[in-house]
Amino acid sequence: MFLQAVPLLLSEIAPARIRGGLSILFQLNVTIGIWFANLVNYGTGNIGGWGWRLSLGLAGIPAGLVTIGALMVVDTPNSLIERGKLEEGKAVLRKIGGTDYIEPEFLELVEVSRVAKLVKHPFRNLIMRRNRPQLIIAVALQIFQQFTGINAIVFYAPVLFNTLGFGSDATLYSTIITGAVNVLSTIVSIYSVDKLGRRVLLLEAGVQMFLAHLVIAVILGIKFKDHSDDLHKGYAILVVIMVCTFVSAYAWSWGPLGWLIPSETFPLETRSAGQSVSVCVNLLFTFVMAQAFLSMLCHFKYGIFLFFSGWVFIMSIFVWFLVPETKNIPIEEMTERVWKQHWLWKRFMDDNVGGVIEMSGNGAKKYGHANGADPVSHLSRITAGEGSSVLAAGAAGVEFEGNITTIVVISCIMAATDGLIFSGQGFLASLF
């Protein structure tokens, strides 16, 4: 539930120009939660027969934070309007925008919501032609995220560190080192994703991860023998540096962006269904990779890193040609400004800008407005008599991007604390 709801809430409530950074707060809390969970598990593991009870009990702390935070988080205007609560949606939009001039944006959301309600089968619409680009990218990103090799390194880092000669303290070293790198690199992503863009981070990280895998494979291939207990100290340190290089690249790219991009690319009428599919695919391949890694490691040995480097190369090619840039683009304008401008995906777009293929009633309707909505026509039905200036603004398609208000920051931070709950599964996983 958290994996589906939180990225959607963050992407809908954050202003377009900083949507990436605020959305990645979820991933930051996941990395912090994993780090603390591993440290706590390491500490309680040295306690007699009741240490596991303490570890399990401490998992209630992030649960309490989420419960408190849920009372402070505002619902998104998109959700309120879609449920027919127009005045509440307008009030929230005014609150998160920090201005009373929200009419054009409000009317866009009303019209897009009206069109979305006509869709009776969102999952069926998800596989329609015009929604395939978003679906393909969302599914591919989740699969590629697991085939970067991150779970292999995180799940079995203590084994790798022990094999490299760190002895009984291997678990502690791997937890502190990789956890700290993970957290710090996620912070880097928060500050850079809305400045450099999604594609730049993914492509740069592809090069960095590819080289890290390659160097590790070469070192282990040359120096490791099947029955060796450790490496030369210099080689061991180099492998640890390469592991940290890989973790840092993943933490500012495929880790957070694997959740961010799907949450901001699906149209309103298929957004929940699309995010559900993304989460399902992610968890499925997380399970597959966790189950398969040990067998792959035994058969491939150092070649496992060559295997992952090949996948990193493939996913980087995929990003170069098929993943469009979504930086600073309002979600409601993705169709016109992203998909219809892409060299390949524009072939999947038709004149139905609203994104609705299968509807009830009279079927699909075409809209002339760039965002899939016509604020002027809806103005006469919803806000007649509110002034010609508002009408002119709606007709001009004035773009509302929101402001960094206190309510936006608080809502995003508290919603992102759900990541602590998700990462808290580390408490349970370590017990079995």
C-alpha angles and dihedrals in degrees: 000000000000092000090056103037104040100056089047093049093048094048093049098046100042122088111254095244093058100024093114096053095046092045092053089060084085092059090044091057090047091055093045090048093050091048095051092041091055093046092049092047090051092050097044091045088071092055118096121257097317101054092100089058091055091048092050093046093052088059085075091071096073088041089058092048091053092049091053092043092052088064091057100044117098120218115250120259089235092058095044094048092046089055091051097256095129099161093047090048091051091048092051091046089052091047097050092041095051091220140083092225098090102116100111092049092044092052091049091053092047093052095043089048091050091053092045091054089061089066108094099176110040094172091052090048089050091072095046116117099258092049096048096089092058091044094048093049094045094050093042092051092053092049093044091047090063094042092057085085095241096128090049091055096041097043095045103026092114089057091049092048091047091050089050091059106267092125123197093348093060093107093052093046094048091047096050098040103041092036093054092046090049094052096044093047091050088055088053088055092052091057098041108037095080093042103042097027135232097278095053092053093046094048095044091048090049091060092044095048093044092054093044092053091046095051092047091049093049094048094047092043093053101037106029122088121188094254100035116127098201147354130249106281093247093053091045091054091048091053090051090051090051091049089053090046089054094045092050092051092049093046095057096040129017094023100060099019092055086069099032101054098052091046093057103038106057117090118244096259093058101025098104093043091047093050090049091055091047093053092045093051092046095052092043094055092041087059093045093050094046091052096043102042100081092050090046091049092052093050101035098032106179088358089077088079091051087052092055093042088057090054091048089054091050094049092048090055088049091053093046094055107024113026112083125208114260099177115142094353117131112241093238090058098051094104096055101034100036117018098036090049097051117103093231109019093054087073089066094053122091133185092277094098093177090070096235118136106156115040141156122245119021095356130238122356127201123229128200099207117102094237097050093263138087108217093181095059092045092046090069090055101041111024107020113164098023094119142283092257092065090047091052092048091052091048091051091053094235108198116233112201101169130228134263095259127171092251091054093051094045093046093048094047095046093045090049091057085076083079087071089061092050092049090044088078082084087076091057097038092057092056098063 
